[in-house]
């Protein structure tokens, strides 16, 4: 891959990481935030739910906007909103105001995910898109490793509000680099001039297109297993199996490293095998890992559970770039809207899984069942819809 493409991948990866950083970095601060804001754990957790909701809904706006006016301006608008909302979160005086500000923060931060995929579609062919998206997976994988660690350090050294000041600074640096270096990738003659009804019709047409829907669900449904893991693993691994916080952090980090490794192996494999050949084989192994995780939960065995989580979550590093490239490749002039639909499905399922985990107790059985269902459902959806 040429050097300028690597620099582009680094910038797009930093923008894609806005969402994971917004989710993972402040998790260690929940107790301190509850104490400082005189809020219950449920009230603090609401700020995570509103963030996921904003990530899901905001993409429906940025997708058609990026197809209408180009890629650069929506990115800049989203980053400005992310910066301002992050500053607001740092100054929040109640859990209620924090929840609303987190919604605004996500409505800005989601631009990195949706528009970055559209830029990749503009500039790369199918195999090149897989390689580029595999590099973006480095950001997606590194964020869960580094964000909680840095968030914990900042919490101890400067208090929980410093985490949001850091996110504001991160957004400002990303905005400056984007403004200085990112070219517009969508030519004026390729832009759309759709009104609201045309946008709705475009979304419906995208959802009816099996070339898009099959790989989009193949990435989004297994990703629901990731959200089940994020919501349930602290209880399952620390409360049920007795891991210390340090041991839990090691397990969390090893899964993220597996995701990074899988993404880079996938980037090499697509040089010899087509993405359409690789994806169903990866989904079979991932579904088996989800079933193994459920079996390990039912039997109460820690080591098989850790192995199943390592395999399932690691393979997201292959599933996401392969399915993402396959879904985006046929979308052409509606790439921004298609990327928005995919992101909305992913984070919408994440919000649903979070609500289900809370409703059914969030314990080991809930996490195991959702992992098993996510793996099997992702495989089944792809096999049924691609025909």
N, C-alpha and C positions, 0 to 999 in steps of 0.2 A: 504494500500500500504506500503511495507517495507520501512524502513528509508533510505536505500541506493537508492531506487527508487525515493524517494522525493528529495534527494540531486542531483540525475541525472536530475530530472525535473527542479530544480532550475537552473542548469548549462545550460540545453538545452533551458530553457525559456530566460535566459540572452542572449544566442546566437540568438534565434528567435527575440528578441527585437532589434537587430541591425538595421533591416529595419525600423520599426516604429520610433525608435529614430532618424534615419537619415532623416526621413520625417518630423516629428513633432517638433523636438527640435529647429530647426533654423527658423521656420515660424515667430515668433515674431520679428526676426531680418531683415526681408525683407527691410523695409524702411531704416534702418541704413546701410545695405549692399549696397543698391542703391546709397546712398549719398557718402559713402566712396569710392566706385568703380566707381563713375560717370556713373552709369548705369540706364537705364529706368526700370520701374517695369517689363516689358515683358522680358528684358534681365536677370533680377534676377530670375524670375519665370522659365526661361529656365533651371536653375540648378535643379529645382524640376523634370522637364520633363526628363532630362538626367538621373537623379537618378532612376526614375521609369523604364526607358528603360534598364538601367544596371541591375536592379533587375530582370527584365523579361528575358534578354538574358543570363546573367551569370549562371543561374540555369541549362541551357541546357548543359553547360560545366561541372559543378560540379556533376550533376547527374550520368552520365556514368563514370566519373572519380572515384566517390565514390564506384561504383559497381566494378570497375577494380582494384583499389589499396587499398580499405578500406575507413573507415570513418574519421580516425584521421588526416591523412596527408592533404586531401583537406581542412578540417576545419582550420588547421594551416596555410596553404598557403593563404586561403581567409582572415584570420584575419590579417596576415602580410600586405597584400595588403590594407585592410581596414585602418590599422594604418598609413601606409605611405601616403595613399591618404588623410586621415583626416589631417595629418600634412601639406600636400600640400594645402588643402583648407584653413587652418589657415594662410598660407603665401601668398595666391593668391593676385595678384595685378590688376586683371581685371575680368569682368564678364565672358568673354570667357574662360579664363583659369580655372575659378571656375567651369563652366559647364563641362569641360572635366574632371576635377579632381573629380567632383561629380559622373560622369559616372564610373570612376575607383573605387571610394569609394563604389558604389553600386555593382560593379563586385566582390569586396571582401566581402561586408557585406551580400550578398545574400546567402553565404554558410551556414550561421546559419539557415536559413529557410529550405533549401532543404535537408541538411544532417541531421538535427535534426529529421525530419520526417522519414528518412530512419533508423536512430538509434532506434526510437520508434518501427518501423516495425520489426527490428531485434530482439528486446527484449520482445515484448508484444504480447499477443493474441488480438482478436478483441475488447473484452470488456476492457481489460487492456489498449489497445491503446487509447480508448476513454477517460478513466480516466487520462492517462498520457497527452494526448493532451488537456484535460480540464485544467490541471495544466499549460500547456504552454499558454493557453488563459489568465491566470493571467498576464503574461508578455505582451501579445498583448493588454490587456485591460488597464493595468497600464501605459503603455508608453504614450498613448494619454492624460492621466490625468496629469502625472508628467512631461513629456518632455517639453511641452510649458511653464509650470510654471518655471521649472529650467532654461530653455532657456531664459526666460524673466529676471530672476534674474541675470544670468550671463551677459546678454546684458547690463543691467543697471550698474552692478558692474565692469565689466571688458571689455566690448565691444564684438562685434559679433564674433571676431576671437577666443575668449575663448571657445565658444561653440564647435568648431572643435578641439581645444586642449583637451577638456573634452572627446569628442568621441574617440580621439586617445588613451587617458588614459584608457577609458572603454575597448577598444579593446585589449590593452596590458594586463590588468588584466584578461580579459576573456581568452586570449591566455595562460597566465601563469597557470590559474586554469585548463584549458582544458589539457594542457601538463602534469600536475601533477596528475590529477584525472580521466580523461575519458579513459576507456578501449576501445580497438578495438572491435567492436560488430559484424564485418563481418569476419567469419573464412576464411582462405586462400582457402580452397576447394570450397567455395561458390562464389568466385570472378570470374568475367567474363574477357575474353581476346579479346574483340571485337575491330576491326578496325573501321575506319570512316563509311564505308558502313554498317557494322553490327550495329553500333550505330544508324544510320538513320533508318535501318530496325526495330530496337527495338522500336524507337519512333513511327513509323507508326503502329507497332503491338499494342502498348499501346493505341494509339488513336482509333484503331478499336475494342478494347475490351470494351464492354458495361459495364462489371462489374466495370471497372475503370472510363469510360467516364461519366456515369450517375451521380455518386456521385461527381466526379471532377467538373462537370458543376454546380451541385447543391450547391457547395461551392463557385465557382469562379464567377458565374453570379450574385448572390445576393451581393457578395463582391463589384461588380462594383457600387452598390448603396452607399457603404461606400465612394468610391472615389468621387462620385457625391456630397455627403454630405461634404467631406473635401474641395472640390473646391468651392462649392456654398454657404455653410452655413454662412460664414462671411458676404457676401453681403445680403443674404436673412434675416438673423436674426438681423443684426446690421443696415444695410442701409434701408431695407424695413420695418422691424418691430420695429426698434428703440431700440434694446437691447444695453445696455452699454457693454464695453469690459468685465467688471466683471461679468455681467449677462450672457454674451455669454460663458465665461469660465465655469460658473456654469452649463449651459446647456450641454456644451461639456463634462464636467467631469461626469455628471449624466448619459449620454449615455454610457460612458466607464465603469462606475460602473455597469450598467445594463448588459453589456457584460460579466463582471467578474462574476456577480451573476448567469447569465444563464449558464455559463460554469461549475460552481460548482454544480448547480442543475442537469445539464446533467450528470455529473460524478456519481451522486447518482442514477439517474433514470436508467442508463444502468445496474445496479445491478438487476433490476426487468424486464426491457424491452430490447429487442434486438435493436441495432442501426438501423437496417433496418425497424423496426416498428416505431421508434421514428421520423426518419428523414422526411418522407413525411408529417407527422402531423405538425412538426415545419415549414416546407416550406409553408403549407397552411396558417398558421397564419402570417408568414412573408410576403407572397404575399398580404394578406389583409391589412397589415400595410403599404406596399408600395402604394397600391391604396388609402388608407386613407390619406397618405402624399400628393399625387397628388390632392385629393379632397380639402384638407386643403389649399394648395397653390392656387388653382383656386378660392376658396371662400375668401381668404385673412385672414383666422382665425389663430391666433398664437397658442392658447392652443391646439387645435386638431393637429396642425402641430408638436408641441413639443411632444405630446403624441405618435403620429405615429413614429416620429424619435426615441424616447425612445424604443418603441417596436421593430421596424425594426432592429435598430443597436444592441440592446441588444440580440436579437435572433441570431445574428451572433456568439455569444458565445456558442450556441447550434449547429448551422448549421456547423460551421467549424470543430469542433472535430468529430461530427458524420459522416459527409461526408468524412472527411480526413481519418478516420479509415476504413470506408467501401471501399474507393478507393484504399488504400494501402494494405489491407489485402490479396487480391489474387495475388499481384505482385511478391512475392517471391524474386528471384535473381535479378530482375530488379527494386527493390524498389527505389534505388537512381534515376534511370532514370524516373520512374513514378512520384516521388516527384518533379523532375525538370519540367516535363510536367505540373503538376498541378500548380506549382509556376509561370511558364511562362504564363499560361492561366490567372491566377489571376492578375499579374502585367501588362501583356499585355492589358487586359481589362481596368485596371486602367489608363494606359497611353492613351488608346483610349478614355475613358470617359473624361479625362482631356483635350484632344484635342477637343472633342465635346463641352465641356462646354465653352472653349475659343471661338470656332467658332460660337456658337449660343448665345453668350453674357453672359453666366454664371449666369443668373438671377434665380428668383424663379421658373418660369415655366420650365426652363431647368432642374433644380434639381428635381422638382416634377415628371416630365415625366420620367426621367432616373430612379428614385427610383421605380416608378410604374412598368416600363418595366423590371427592374432588378428582382423585386420580382416575377412577373408573369412568366418571362422567365426562371428563375431558377426552379420554380415548374414544368413548362411545360416540360423543358428538362429532368428533372429527371423522370417524369411519362412516357414520350415517350420512353426514351432510356433504362429504366430498364426492359421493357417487352421483 
